[in-house]
C-alpha cells in the first residue's frame, strides 16, 4: 500500500433544504390555509479514527468531500428529510489543520475517537410558519442555510512506542524485519527505506510494543536535506529511541561524530527530542571487523551514560536481550512518569 502522510481536502457540510410554499386545497374544505413544510437539515462532516487504516491514501484521490443536503419541505406540513452525515475515516495519529489559518483543530489518536467538525445548514421554514391572524395566506418561505465549508490539511504522525534512528544503511529495516512481521525493503545501498514502517514486536505471551522504522537521517535533515523534515515528525510521538550505529565500512566518518550529528538534527527539529530516552545499538555483529571495533568504541558511549547493545539481525545475536531491555525500559518509563504522546507543535 502506498504511504501517504499528508493531504489537503475541501470539506463542505450539507445545505439546508428550502421551505415549501403550499396551500391546502381539498374538496369541501374552503380556506384550507398554508401547509408548506420546513426543509431538512444538511448533513454534518465528522472525522473518525479507524485503527485498520495506516495511511491517508483514501483521501489522496478524493479531495472534495460533501455531506448530503437536506431535502426541501413539502405540502401537507411535511418536513423535508435531513441530510446524512458524512463520516471521514482517518488513521490514528492524524492531525487536522485549517489550511487557511494553519490552526490545529484536532489531534486524533484514540481508536473510535470522533471529531464533529463542520455543521450542516438549518432547513428553511415553509409558509405554514408565517401564518398569523392578519396574514391568513402567507406566500413567504425561507431558503435553506448553506453548510459550513473549510479547506483542511491532514497530517499523519505515526503512533509508536519505539523509534529507530540512525544513518542510512545502518540496519534499521533489517532489525524491524527480524523482530516483527513488518517486511520493509532491504538492500545494500543508502535510502532503501523511503517511507516509515511500523512493526509490532511481541515479547512474552501477552505483551508487545510498536516499533517504527524511519528513513535514514543525514546531517541537515532538519533543514530538508535528504528526506528532510518529511518523516522526522513521525518520531515525535515515540517514547524511546534506538540509535543504530554501523561500524562497517559502509559508513564514512567517525562513528561518534556521526552519532552526534544525528542527535543534533533531532534537537534542531524539536528540542524535546533531545531529552527522549535513547539506547545505542551496534549492528552487523556477524562481521568480524565490526565485532572488534565494537569492543574498542563501546566504552565511549557507556561513559556518556548510554546503555549499549550489540546485535546481528542475520544471526539473531543479541536480539532477545534487546527486546527484553526495550520492554522493561518502556514499563519503567510508564510507571515513573508517562510521556505525553502528543509532542508540542513546532
C-alpha positions in Angstrom: 0.0 0.0 0.0 1.3 3.5 -0.9 2.2 5.5 2.1 0.5 8.9 2.1 1.0 11.0 5.2 -0.3 14.5 4.2 -3.3 15.5 2.1 -5.4 18.6 1.6 -9.2 18.3 1.3 -12.1 20.6 0.6 -14.9 19.7 3.0 -18.4 21.1 2.9 -21.3 20.3 5.2 -24.8 19.8 3.6 -27.0 22.8 2.8 -30.4 23.0 4.5 -33.4 22.3 2.3 -35.7 25.2 1.3 -39.1 25.7 2.8 -42.2 24.8 0.8 -44.8 27.2 -0.5 -48.1 25.3 -0.4 -51.8 25.8 0.4 -54.2 23.1 1.4 -56.7 22.5 -1.3 -59.3 19.8 -0.7 -62.9 19.4 -1.8 -65.4 20.7 0.7 -62.7 22.4 2.8 -62.7 26.1 1.9 -59.9 28.4 3.0 -57.6 25.4 3.8 -54.7 27.7 4.6 -51.0 27.3 4.2 -49.4 23.9 4.7 -45.9 24.2 3.4 -43.4 22.2 5.5 -39.9 23.1 6.6 -36.8 22.0 4.7 -34.5 19.3 6.2 -31.2 20.0 8.0 -28.0 19.5 6.0 -25.6 16.7 7.0 -22.6 17.3 9.2 -18.9 16.5 8.5 -17.3 14.2 11.1 -13.9 12.6 11.4 -13.5 9.2 13.0 -10.3 7.2 13.9 -10.2 3.8 12.3 -7.3 1.6 13.6 -7.5 -0.5 10.4 -6.0 2.4 8.5 -2.3 3.3 8.4 -2.2 5.9 5.7 -4.2 8.8 4.2 -4.3 7.2 0.8 -8.1 7.0 0.6 -8.2 10.8 0.8 -5.5 11.5 -1.7 -7.7 10.9 -4.7 -11.0 12.1 -3.3 -10.2 15.6 -2.1 -13.6 17.2 -2.5 -16.0 15.8 0.2 -19.6 17.0 0.7 -22.3 15.9 3.1 -25.8 15.3 1.9 -28.1 18.3 1.5 -31.4 18.5 3.4 -34.5 17.8 1.3 -36.9 20.6 0.6 -40.2 20.8 2.6 -43.4 19.5 1.1 -47.1 20.2 1.2 -49.4 18.9 4.0 -46.9 20.3 6.5 -44.4 17.5 5.7 -40.8 18.2 6.9 -38.0 17.6 4.4 -35.7 14.7 5.1 -32.5 15.6 7.0 -29.2 15.1 5.0 -27.0 12.2 6.1 -23.8 13.0 7.9 -20.5 12.3 6.2 -18.0 10.3 8.4 -14.5 10.5 7.1 -12.3 7.7 8.4 -8.7 8.5 9.2 -5.8 6.5 10.8 -4.8 7.1 14.4 -2.3 9.9 14.8 -4.0 12.2 12.3 -3.6 16.0 12.8 -6.4 18.2 11.3 -5.4 21.8 10.4 -7.3 24.7 9.0 -5.4 25.2 5.8 -6.2 28.9 5.6 -5.0 29.8 9.1 -2.7 26.9 10.0 -4.6 26.4 13.3 -4.6 22.9 14.7 -8.2 21.8 15.0 -7.8 18.3 16.4 -5.3 15.6 17.1 -7.0 12.2 16.6 -5.2 9.4 18.4 -7.7 7.2 20.2 -9.5 4.3 18.5 -13.1 5.3 17.6 -12.4 8.9 18.5 -14.8 11.3 16.7 -14.4 15.0 15.7 -17.6 16.9 14.9 -16.0 19.5 12.6 -18.5 21.1 10.1 -22.1 21.7 10.9 -24.8 21.3 8.2 -27.1 24.2 7.4 -30.5 24.6 9.0 -33.5 24.0 6.8 -35.6 26.9 5.7 -39.1 27.5 7.1 -42.2 26.8 5.0 -45.1 29.2 4.5 -47.1 27.5 7.2 -44.7 29.0 9.7 -45.7 32.5 8.8 -49.4 32.2 9.4 -50.7 35.0 11.6 -54.1 36.5 12.5 -53.6 39.2 10.0 -51.8 37.2 7.3 -54.0 34.2 6.5 -52.4 33.3 3.3 -48.6 33.9 3.6 -46.6 33.4 0.5 -43.2 33.8 2.2 -40.7 30.9 2.7 -37.1 30.7 3.6 -34.2 29.1 1.7 -32.0 26.7 3.5 -28.8 27.9 5.2 -25.6 26.8 3.5 -23.5 24.3 5.4 -20.1 25.2 6.8 -17.1 24.8 4.4 -13.4 24.6 5.0 -10.2 23.6 3.3 -8.4 21.2 5.7 -4.9 19.9 5.7 -4.5 16.4 7.3 -1.1 15.3 8.5 -0.2 11.9 9.9 2.2 11.3 12.7 2.7 7.6 13.4 2.0 6.3 16.8 4.8 4.0 18.0 6.5 3.1 21.3 10.0 2.8 19.9 11.6 4.8 17.0 14.7 3.6 15.1 17.1 6.4 14.1 20.5 6.4 12.5 22.3 7.0 9.3 21.1 5.4 6.0 22.0 1.7 5.7 22.6 1.3 9.5 20.4 -1.8 9.6 17.1 -0.3 10.8 14.9 -2.1 8.2 16.8 -5.4 8.9 16.2 -5.1 12.6 12.4 -4.4 12.4 12.1 -7.3 9.9 13.8 -9.6 12.3 11.8 -8.8 15.4 8.3 -8.2 13.9 6.2 -9.2 10.9 7.0 -6.0 9.0 8.6 -6.6 5.7 10.3 -3.3 4.5 12.6 -3.2 1.5 16.1 -4.2 2.4 19.2 -3.6 0.2 22.9 -2.8 0.4 22.6 0.9 -0.6 21.6 4.0 1.3 18.0 5.3 1.4 16.5 1.9 0.7 13.7 2.9 3.1 11.7 5.7 1.5 8.6 5.6 3.8 8.2 4.8 7.5 7.4 1.2 8.5 5.6 0.0 11.6 6.1 -3.4 13.2 4.5 -5.0 16.3 7.2 -6.7 18.4 5.8 -9.5 20.6 7.5 -10.1 23.9 6.3 -13.0 26.0 2.9 -14.4 25.6 0.7 -11.4 26.1 3.0 -8.4 25.7 4.0 -6.3 22.7 5.2 -2.8 21.6 5.1 -1.0 18.4 8.4 -0.1 16.6 8.8 2.5 13.8 11.5 2.3 11.2 12.1 5.9 10.0 14.1 6.6 6.7 17.7 7.2 7.4 18.7 10.7 8.6 21.7 12.7 7.4 23.3 15.9 8.5 21.0 18.8 7.5 17.8 16.7 7.7 16.1 19.3 9.9 16.6 21.8 7.1 15.2 19.5 4.4 18.4 17.6 3.3 17.9 14.0 2.2 14.3 13.1 3.1 14.4 16.1 5.4 11.6 17.0 7.7 9.0 15.0 5.7 9.4 12.0 8.0 11.1 13.5 11.1 7.6 14.3 12.6 6.9 10.5 12.7 9.3 10.0 15.6 7.9 12.9 17.7 5.3 10.6 19.4 7.7 7.7 20.2 8.6 7.2 23.9 12.1 5.6 23.3 14.8 5.9 20.6 17.0 3.1 19.4 20.0 4.7 17.8 21.6 2.2 15.4 25.3 2.6 14.9 27.0 0.9 11.9 30.8 0.3 12.4 31.2 -1.4 9.0 33.0 0.2 6.1 29.6 1.3 4.6 29.6 4.5 6.8 32.1 7.3 6.2 33.5 9.4 9.0 33.9 8.8 12.7 31.1 6.7 14.3 30.9 9.0 17.4 30.8 12.1 15.2 28.0 10.6 13.1 26.1 9.7 16.2 26.4 13.3 17.5 25.3 14.7 14.1 22.1 12.7 14.1 21.3 13.8 17.6 21.9 17.4 16.7 19.4 17.1 13.9 16.8 15.7 16.2 17.4 18.5 18.7 17.2 21.2 15.9 13.9 19.8 14.6 12.3 19.6 18.1 14.3 20.3 21.2 12.1 18.0 23.2 13.6 15.0 21.2 17.0 15.6 22.7 15.5 14.7 26.1 13.9 11.5 24.9 15.5 8.2 26.4 17.9 6.5 23.9 19.6 3.1 23.7 22.6 2.7 21.5 22.6 -0.4 19.3 25.7 -1.6 17.4 24.6 -3.6 14.4 26.1 -6.1 12.0 27.9 -8.1 14.7 28.2 -11.1 12.3 31.1 -9.3 10.7 34.4 -10.0 12.5 35.8 -6.5 11.9 32.7 -4.9 13.3 32.8 -7.0 16.4 36.4 -6.0 17.1 35.6 -2.3 16.6 32.6 -2.6 18.9 34.8 -3.7 21.8 37.0 -0.7 21.3 34.3 2.0 20.9 31.7 0.8 23.3 33.2 2.4 26.3 32.9 5.9 24.7 29.1 5.6 24.7 29.0 3.9 28.2 31.0 6.8 29.6 28.3 9.2 28.2 25.7 7.3 30.2 24.1 5.3 27.3 23.1 1.7 27.6 24.6 -0.2 24.7 23.7 -3.4 22.9 25.4 -5.4 20.2 23.2 -7.3 17.7 23.2 -9.2 14.5 19.9 -9.3 12.7 21.2 -12.0 10.4 22.3 -14.5 13.1 19.8 -13.0 15.7 22.6 -12.5 18.1 21.6 -10.1 20.9 18.0 -9.7 19.7 16.2 -11.4 22.6 18.2 -9.3 25.1 17.5 -6.1 23.2 13.7 -6.8 23.0 13.6 -7.6 26.7 15.6 -4.4 27.6 13.3 -2.2 25.5 10.1 -3.8 27.0 11.4 -3.2 30.5 12.5 0.4 29.7 9.0 1.2 28.4 7.5 -0.3 31.5 9.8 1.7 33.7 9.0 5.0 31.9 5.3 4.4 32.0 5.3 3.7 35.7 7.5 6.6 36.6 6.1 9.5 34.6 4.3 8.6 31.3 5.3 10.7 28.4 2.7 12.9 26.7 2.5 11.2 23.3 1.3 14.4 21.6 4.6 16.4 21.2 4.5 20.1 21.2 3.8 21.5 17.7 6.6 23.5 16.2 
